[in-house]
Amino acid sequence: MPSTWLLIAHGTVVDGAGNPPVPNSSVLVRDGLIHAVGADVTREQVPRGETLREIDATGRTVMPGLIDAHCHMTYGESRSEEEIDLYTSPESRTLKAAFHAQKVLRAGVTGISQPGGSYYIGVALRDAIRDGIVQGPRMTSAGRYLSTSNGLTDWYPDSVGVPEGSIGIVHNRLDDMIDEVRHQVKNGVDLIKLADSPYGDFQAFTTHEMTVLADLAHQLGKKITIHARGSAEVDAAVTAGMDWIMHGNILSDETVAHLAESGTPLVPTLLLLANAGDWGHLVGAPAPLRDGMKRMLEKSADALHRAHAAGVPMVLGTDSGFSLSPYGVWHARELELLMRYAGLTALEAIQAGTGNGALMLGLEGRIGTVAPGMIADLIVVNGDPVADITVLQRREAIETVVQDGRVVEFDEDAIARSWPHERGIGYSVTDLTYDVVHGLGNGADTRDLATPGEFRFDDERAADLVSDMGRRERSAGTF
């Protein structure tokens, strides 16, 4: 059978493996795999009579498509945890996830891993994308987060319990956790996601529990990861043999050394923190939330710089899916944040967003770099991301997306739309108190005058959006 060829000619190749850019280089793709790369690659290498498509990449950058290892396709750009868990039917969540997947791909993100979400929607979406029924990035998916009553996803008070639509499922006995892992594997997940403490101020799973669950996941041929912000749970996760770790915001020198020695990748996932801290005031995010995000970033910078210096591999992850991190908009900002808060160079950041993410797709050694034999998921960028990493954040700069060696065509008008989950019932973002009305404080912007039951941040408990909502539920505070 004749082959199908694609030639991307005369661009500057950034290979995703950390090597310096190579100008005036061409990439030749055959039947979805990279066939040859270099200045001497020409159309004459294509057999006469076989189908060839050519792209002139002069003045452009050719690089691997981005891989987002922390992308929640079932969250629906929600503004509250209740919107994620309660207000939209499984059928509607599935359709919306499929719609949003094309927006992620359009942003140059050709691969994603979903570390947890509603029902088994991620598994179905993965299969639909693979079979060409839905347009979107290649994908791996977990099921619902596995948590304890002291972990991230036990949002609601005991009187409410854990809704069926919650992104998390709660078990406090090891035998029940084992049953859940087996059940999720039966239903087709690629990985198991554990959710430890919201803030990293204690270890919610025991090290023994983590180890048993990691061993079981591996025995069943699956990967396992964990939400772990603090030093104790990160260290325990390394001991347990987790395949990669999400966050790692607060790390002791001993934990950094343990993490580096193990070679376990870290997915810092800074985007949600930075978007809330930098721009949350533009969309009504409460000041304590914004301030808490900023403090968490400051703490993360110390830990992540030390981890990077020690050689810990880092991977792009964004927590896309919230209203503060909508689909297809901010994925590439994580690369800028890795440079700022972890000290990566531009080439290291690009590697974190491409080659280092192959593990999370189950395609180590097969994707994420521009080299012969690799899967041809590529983007052509109008600009130089090595000189200015922010060019990858501009949609118009992502001129061509190649998936499996084929140029992807998009319905630009369709993907410009937004289709969020059903909105919760909200009345305000703070209390209309006497002091606010009569000018005795600056109201919603500063929250200087705390009202009874109001959630307050302190320097040691800076939180992300999700865990903040969980704490607010427990304390009956206001959002």
N, C-alpha and C positions, 0 to 999 in steps of 0.2 A: 504494500500500500504506500502511495506517495506520502512524503512528509509535508508538514506545514511549517514554514519558517517565518521568523521575525528578525529584522535587522534594525538595531538602534545605533545609528552611525554618528561618529565624530563628537561624542559627548565627553565630559569629564566623569570618569568612573570613581565613585566612592564605594568600596567593596563591602563595607559592613563588618570587616574583620579587623579594623583598626589601622590598616595600611594607609599611607599617604595617597591623596587623589592622583589619578592618572589622566592627564589631559589627552584630547584627540584620540580617544579609545572607542572602539565599537564593541557591541554585544550582539552575538548571533545566537538565536534561540531556535531549537528544533523540537517540535512536538512537545512543547511545554517545559523543556529542560534547556539550560544554558549550554550551548554547544562550544562556543569559543569566545574569548575576550581578548582585545588587544588592538594596537594600532594597525596591525597587518590583516585584520579581519575585514573581508570585503564580500560583496554580493556574489562574486565569482565562485565562492565556496559552496554555493547552493546549486544542486544538480539542475541541469536544464529541464524545464517543464514542470518543476515542483512549485507550489504556491509560496510566494514571498511577499511579505508586507514590509515596507521600509519606513522608518521614522528618522528624520534629520534632527539630531540632538545637538547640533552646533551651538555653543554658548550655553548649553544646559548641563545639569548634573544628572547622571544616571546612577541609581542606588537601589538597594533592596527596599521593598515596601516595609512600612513600619509594622511592628508586632506589639500589640498592647496586651500585656499579660494580666491586666486587672480591669476588665470591662464588663459591666453588668447590663446585659441586653434586656432584662425583664423589669428594670426599675422605672422605665417610662418617664424619665426626667421629672420625677416627683419632687414636691416641695416639703413633704413630711413622710415619716415612716409609715403612717397610716395609709397614705396614698399608695405606697409601694405594696403594702400587705393586704389591704382590705377593700378598696373601693372600685376595683376593676376586675371583671370576670376573667377566668383563665383563658377563655376564647379570645377576648379582646386583648389581653396581655400578649398572647401569641402573635396576633396580627400586627400589633404595634411593634413588637420586637423584630418581626420580619421587615416592616417598613423602615425602622431605624437602622437596620443592618446596612442598607445601601448608603446611608449617610456616612457611616463609619468608613466604608470602602472608598467613597469619594474623597475622603480626607487623606488618602494615601496609606491607610491602615489596611494591609492585606491579610493580616492574621490577628486573631484575638483569642484570649482564654477567659472564660467566664468563671470566676471562683465563687460560685453560688448565685442562686436566683430562685424565682418562683417555680414550684412544681418541677417538671422535667421539660420545661419549655426550651431551655438551652440545648438539650439533647435533640429535640425535634428540629430546632433551628439549624443546628450543626449539620444534621442529615440533609435538610432541604437545601442548604447552601452547597453542600458537597455534590448533591444530585442535580444542581443547576435549576432548581425550582424557584429559589429565592436568590436575589443578588445580594452578596455580602462577602465579608472576609472569611477565609478558612478559619475554623473555629474548634476549640475544645471546650468542654463544659463540665462543671460540677453540678450536683443537685443543690438541695437546701444546705445552708451552713449547718454543721453539727456543733452545738454549743451546750454549755451547762447553765444552770440557773444563775451563775456568777459571770457568765460570758457575754459576749457582745450582743447576741441576738435574742436574749430573753427580754424583749422590750416591755412587755405588758404586765400589769399587776396580776397576781395569782387569781383574782376574781374574774379576770378576762381569759387567762390562759394563753395558749399559743394557737393563733388562728391557722386554719388549713392553708391559707394563702400566704403565710409569713415566709420570708426568705430564709428563716432559720428554723431548726427543729431542736428541741431541748431534751437532753437526757442526762441524768445524774448517776446512773449505774453503768459500769463498764459493759456488762452483758447487753444492755439496751443499745449502747453505742456500737457494739460489734454487730448487732442485728441491723442497725441502721446502715452501716457501711455495706453489709451484704445486700441489703435491699436496694441501695442506690446503685451498686454495681450491676445487679440484676436488671435495673432499668436503664443501663447504657451510659452511665457517666464515664468521663475520661479521668476524672480526679476527684478526690475527697477534699473538702474544705472544712477545717476546724476554725472555730472563732473563740479565741481566748479573751482575756479581760478587755473591756472597752478602751481603757486608758493606759494599760501597761503597768498599773500600780500594784498588781498582784498576779499570781499564776493561777488561772481558773482550772485547767486540766492538770492532773498530776503527771509527772514525767513517765510513770508506768503506763498510765492511760494513753498518752501520746505514742509511746513505743509500741504498745499492743496494736493500736489502730494503724500506725505506719506499717508495721510488719504485715498486718492483714491486707491492707491496700496493695502492698507490693506483691504479696502472695497471689492476689487476684489479678495482677497485671495492671494495676492502676497507680497513678501518681497521687501524692498527698501534699497539701500545703496548709498554712495556718496564718490567721490574723494574729500577729504578736508584736505589740508595741514596746514592751519593756524588756529589760535585760534578762530577768529570770525566765520568762517564757520563751524568749529567743534561744537562750542557752539550752533549755530543756528540749526545744524543737530540734536543735542540732544533734543533741544526744539521741533523740528518738529516731533520727534519720529522715526528717521531712525533706522533700525534694527541693522545695524553695520556700522562702519565708516572706510574708507580706509585712511591710512597714519597718520595724526595727528602729523606732524613733529614739529610744533611750537605751544606750548600750555601755556597759562597763568595759574597761580595757580587757579584762579576762574573757568576756563574751565575744568581743571583737576578735581576739586571738583564736578562740574556739571556732568561730564562724569562718575565719579566713583559712584555718588549717583544714577544715572540712570541705572547703570549696563550694559550700551551699550558696546558691544565688540569693540575693536580696532584691525585693521589689519595693522600693521605698514608698511609692504612690503618694507623691507630694501635691498633686494637682488640686485636689479638693480643698486641702488646707490653704494653698496659695490663692486660689480663686476666691474663697470666702474672705481671707484676710485682706487681699488687695482690692477686691471689687465688690465684696458683699454689700457694702453700703449703697451701691447702685440699685440693688434689687430688694432692699428692706431686710437683709440679714441682721439680727440683733447685734448690738455692739459687744456684749459679752462673748457671743459666739465668734465674732470676728477677731476679738482680742485673744481669745483662747487659741484660735487657729494660728495666729502669728507667733504666740509663745511656743506652740508645739513645733513650728518650723525652726525657731531659734534653737530649741533643744535638739531637733533633728540634725541641724547643721553640724553641731559638734560631733554627734555619734557617726554621722555619715562620712564626714571628712576623715575621721580616724579609720572607719571601715574601708574606705577607698584606699587610703594610704597603706593599709594592711593587705590589700589585694583581693578584697571581697568582690566577686562579680555582681554587677548591678544590672537591672532589667527595667525597661519602661513599663509602667503601670499607672492608670489614671483614675480609677474609680468612676469612670464615665457612666452616666445614667441618672444622676441627680439633676435637679434644676440648676445647680451651681456648676455642673460639669456635663452639659448636654452632649448628645451624640454628634460626632463628626465635626466638632468645633475646636476642642482644646487638646486633643491627644498629643500633638507634637510639643505643646508647652512643657510637658514633663521633661523633655530633653534639656530645655533651657534651665529648668529647676534643678536637674541633676548637676548641671555645671555650677549653678550658683550655690546650692546647699550641700553638695557632696564633693565638689572640686574636680569633677570630670572635665577633660578637654572636650572640644567639639567632636573629635574623632571617637573618643571613648563614649560620649553620649550617643552618637549615631550607632555605635556597636551595641550599646545597651538597648537601643530601640529597634535593632534588627537581628544580628547574629545571635546575641545572647538570649533572645526570646524563642529560639527554635525548640528548646527544652519544653516550654510550656505548650507548644503545639504537637509535641511528640514526634518531632522531625529533626532531631539533632543530626547535624552533618548533612542535611538535605535541603535546608532552606535558610534564608537570612543573610547570605553573602552572594556577591557577584563573582562566580567562578564556574568553570566547566563542570557539568554534572548536577548542578544545583537546580532546584525548582525555580522557574522563572516568574517569581512574584516581584515586580519591579515598579519603580516610579521614575518619571522624568520630571525634573524640577527646574523651573525657570529662576535660577539663582544659585548661590554658592552657600550651602548650609554649613560648610566647614568655616567659612569666614563669618557667617551670620546665621546661627542656628534657628533664629526666629523666622527665617524664610519658609520653613516647613509648616508654620502656623497659618500661612496665607493660602486660602483655597485656590485663588487664581494662579498661584505659583506651581501647584500640582497639576501640570499640564496633561500628563498621560499616566494612567494606571494600567499595569499589565498584570494579569492573573493567569497562572498556568500557561504563560506564553501567549495569551490572547489580550488584545487591547480591549478594555472595558468601556462600553458606551453607557452614559447615564442620562436619565430624564431629569435635567437640571431643575425644571420647574417643580417637579414632584418632590424632589428631595429638599427643596427650599422651604417646604411646609414643616410645621410642627404638629405632632400628634401625641400629646402627653396623656398620662393616666387621668382618670376622673379625679377632680380636685376635691380635697377635704373641705369641711366647713370651717372657715377661718373668719375671725372678727377683727383682729389687730395683731400686731407683733409685740405689743407691750400694753401695759395697763393705763387707762385714762384716769389718772389719779388727780387729786386736788393740786398737788405740786406741779404736775405737768401743765395743767390748764392755767395756773396762775404764775407760771414762770419761775418756780423755785428750783428747777433743775432743767437739764437739757433733754429730758424725755427719753424717747426711744434710742437716741444716739449715744448717750453715756450711761444711763441706768445707774446714776450715782446714788439714788435713794431706793434701796431695795425694799420690795414689798414682801409680806409674809409668804413663805413658800416659794419665793422666786429663786431660780437656780443661779448660782454665782460661780464663776471660775476663780481659781487661784493659780499662782505660778506653778504649782506642782501638778495641776490637773487640767492642763490644756487639752481640749478634746476635738475630735472631728465631728462632722455634722451628724453622722449616724449615731454615735455613742451619746452625743448630747441629747438627742431625741429620746434615747432609751432612759437616760437618767431623768429627764423631764417627766416621762411617763411614771416612773417610780415615785417621784417626789410630788407629783401633781402640780408641777410648775407650769408656767406659761411659755409659749413660743412666740 
